[in-house]
């Protein structure tokens, strides 16, 4: 239940175009099938794992008309991006050694316009 969870247990994603908010629990992000970053995609993040946004937000994954912005808790703001491309992103939660990261990190594959 929401009332028992601390704010740190939830990730807030805001779609700035419509003002709609989507809440995802950290547990659901960490329980999603892992997407491991390959060395070809990013030498720096090779072996890190996370959850793809598409399966977590299936209602947005195929929408190429909706444009939004990703706002990270560290203040990073992406350029305007289609929801379809946004959903190609990965929320990294585990480093290459298998240790949980202290906070989630958004990563996008090469070629995604962020």
C-alpha positions in Angstrom: 0.0 0.0 0.0 1.2 3.5 -0.8 0.7 4.8 2.8 3.4 2.4 4.1 6.0 3.3 1.6 8.5 6.0 2.2 9.0 8.6 -0.7 12.4 7.0 -1.3 10.7 3.8 -2.3 9.0 5.4 -5.3 10.2 6.9 -8.5 8.2 9.8 -9.9 8.1 10.3 -13.6 6.3 13.3 -14.8 5.1 13.8 -18.4 5.4 17.5 -18.6 3.2 17.8 -21.7 0.0 16.6 -19.9 1.0 16.9 -16.3 0.2 13.3 -15.8 2.4 11.4 -13.3 3.3 7.8 -13.2 4.6 6.2 -10.0 6.8 3.1 -10.2 8.0 1.3 -7.1 11.8 0.7 -6.8 10.9 -2.9 -6.1 9.0 -3.2 -9.4 12.0 -1.6 -11.3 14.5 -3.9 -9.7 12.2 -7.0 -10.2 11.8 -6.3 -14.0 13.8 -8.5 -16.4 17.3 -7.1 -16.3 18.8 -5.3 -19.3 22.6 -5.5 -19.2 24.6 -2.8 -20.9 27.1 -4.2 -23.3 30.7 -2.9 -23.9 29.7 -2.0 -27.4 26.9 0.3 -26.1 29.0 1.9 -23.4 32.5 1.0 -22.2 32.0 3.0 -19.0 28.7 1.2 -18.1 29.4 -2.3 -19.5 28.0 -4.9 -17.2 25.6 -2.5 -15.4 22.0 -3.7 -15.3 18.6 -2.0 -15.1 15.0 -2.1 -16.3 13.9 -0.9 -19.7 11.3 1.8 -19.5 9.2 0.4 -22.3 7.9 -2.7 -20.4 7.4 -0.5 -17.3 5.3 2.0 -19.3 3.7 -0.1 -22.0 1.0 2.5 -22.7 3.7 5.0 -23.8 6.2 2.6 -25.5 4.6 2.8 -29.0 3.5 6.4 -28.9 5.6 8.4 -31.4 3.3 11.5 -31.2 3.6 12.3 -27.5 6.7 14.4 -26.6 8.0 14.7 -23.1 11.1 15.4 -21.1 12.9 13.2 -18.6 13.7 15.0 -15.3 16.1 13.1 -13.1 16.4 13.5 -9.4 20.0 14.9 -9.8 18.6 17.8 -11.9 19.4 16.4 -15.3 16.7 17.4 -17.9 16.7 15.7 -21.3 15.9 17.4 -24.5 12.2 17.0 -25.6 11.9 13.3 -26.8 9.1 11.2 -28.1 7.5 8.8 -25.7 8.6 5.9 -27.9 12.3 6.9 -27.7 12.0 7.8 -24.0 10.8 4.2 -23.4 14.0 2.8 -25.0 15.8 4.2 -22.0 17.0 2.0 -19.1 16.9 2.8 -15.4 20.2 1.4 -14.1 20.0 -0.1 -10.6 23.0 -2.4 -10.4 26.7 -1.9 -11.2 28.9 -4.3 -13.1 29.9 -6.1 -9.9 26.3 -6.8 -9.0 26.0 -4.2 -6.3 22.8 -2.2 -6.1 23.4 1.5 -6.9 22.5 4.0 -4.2 20.2 5.8 -6.7 18.8 5.0 -10.1 20.6 6.3 -13.2 18.9 6.8 -16.6 20.8 5.6 -19.6 19.8 5.7 -23.3 21.3 3.5 -26.0 23.4 5.1 -28.8 21.2 6.8 -31.4 18.4 7.8 -29.0 17.8 11.5 -29.2 18.3 12.8 -25.6 
